[in-house]
């Protein structure tokens, strides 16, 4: 059977779906001069941007202190704190490695990178799915949990369909 069947059930998926949009909540603490910069960030600006993971975790920790048994807040905090950790330990903010990174953070890490790669940004055009796929597969075992990459590959058509649906929504709104 598949990976993570002992961790992932319908409730886990519901929580992941509900909490993953909060992954970048810490960006509210990033100065607009960095957050809204139209081009690539300097090394100094990137160091500032990287603090959003810790700021997001601190923000959600404050809510958890008030409501400590809330699974929604706990998962949202774990995602905010760990979606930039790398499977090989080279990520930030904590340098966590492998299974020390909560599964929800490992999943959102891959989804966030896929979204970033396949979306147009002020400093780059959107990459097609095949290029994004190649980057993710290349980074399996370093940036990404290989089992999460396997799940991505198994669900590839769903990623494409969701990307296309949202791309159409954005184009219609423009």
N, C-alpha and C positions, 0 to 999 in steps of 0.2 A: 504494500500500500504506500501512499505518498508520505512525504516528510511532514513532521509537525502535527500529525493526527491526534497526538495526546494533548496538544496545546490549543489547537484551533477547532472551535465549534461555532455554532450559529451565533452565540452571544459574543464571542471573541470577534467574529467578522462584523457584527453590528457595531461594537465598540470601535473597532479599527476604522470603519467607514465614518462613524460620527466624530471621532477625535482627530483623524489625520489632517483635516483642514486647519487645525491649530498648530501644526508643526513649526510654522514660522512666526508664532505669536510674539516672540522676542524681538522681532524687527521693529516693534513699536518703540523700542529703546535705542534704535540706531538713528543718528542724526540724518536729517533729510539730505544734507550735502553728500552723504555716502549712499544712502538708500536710493535716492533718485538720480544719481549720477548717470548721465546718458551713455557713457563709454565704460571701458574696462577700469577696474579699481586699481589704484596703486597698492604696493605691498602694505603700507600703513593703513590705507582704507580697508583692505581685505582683512587685516587683523581686527579692525573695529567691527566689520561685518560678521566675523566669526563669533563675536560675543553674543550674537542673537540666540544661539542655542542655550547658553547658560542663563541669559536674561529670561528666556521663555520658561526654562525649568524653574527659576526662582519665582516667577510670576505664578506659575501653577502650583508650586510648593506652598505659597501663601494661601491659595484657595484650599489646598489639601489640609493645611493646618486647621482650617475652620471646619472642613468636612472630610475627616481622615478615612472614612470607609467608602468613599465614592470611587468606584472602579473607573468611571469615565475620566475623572480628573487624574487618577494615577496613570492610566494609559496615555492620556494627553501629555502629561509631564514626561513620561518615558520617551515618547516620540520626540517632543521638543528638545529634550536633552541629548538624544542619541542619533538623530537622523543624519548627522555628519560624522559619526564614528565610522571607521573602516574596519572591515573584517580582519585585516592584518595588524590592527592596532595603530595605524598611522593617522587616524582621523582626529577630530576634536569634538567637544572640549576636553574629554577625559582620557583619550588614548585607550579606550576600551578595545578589547580584542575578542573575536570569535563569539562564542555563546555568552560571554559577559555582557554583550550588547543585547538588550531586550529584543525579542523577536519582532515586536511591533516597530521598533526603530530600524531593524534590518530591512523590513518590508518597505517602510516608507522611504528609506534611503534610496532604494532602487526606483520606486515610483517617482520620487522627487527628481532624480537625475533624468529619468526617461522624459518626464514633463519638461524639464529645463532644456534637454537636447532637442526635443521635437517642437518647441515653442520659439517663436521669433522674439528676439530681445533687441534692445537698442543698439547693441554692439555685435549682433550676429543674426543671420537668418536661421530659420528652423531647419533642422536636419530631418531627412526622411527616416522612416522606421528602420530600414536596413542599416543605416549608418549608426543610429542610436543602439540598435541591437548589437552590432559589432563592438561598439565601445563597452557596453555592459558585459558582453561575453568575455572580452579581453580582460576586464577588471574583476572577473569572477575569481574569488580566492584572495584578492588583495583588497579592493574597495568593497566588494559585495560577497555575502554568504553564498557559496556555490549552490546550496540547496534552494535559496531564494531565486537565484538565477535560473535554476532548473524549473521552478514553478513559473517564472516569467516566460520562459520558452514554451512551456506547456500551455500557457494562457495567451500566447502572442496575438492571436486573432482578436481576443477581447481587448487587449491594449490598443490595437489599431482601431477597432470600432469606437472605443471611448474617445481616443484622440481625435478621430474624424468627427464624431458627434460634437465635441466641444469646439473644435476648429470652426465648424459650420455655425455654431451658436455665436461665437465671437464675430465671425464675418457678417452675420445677419444683424448684430447689434451695432456694427460700425457704420 
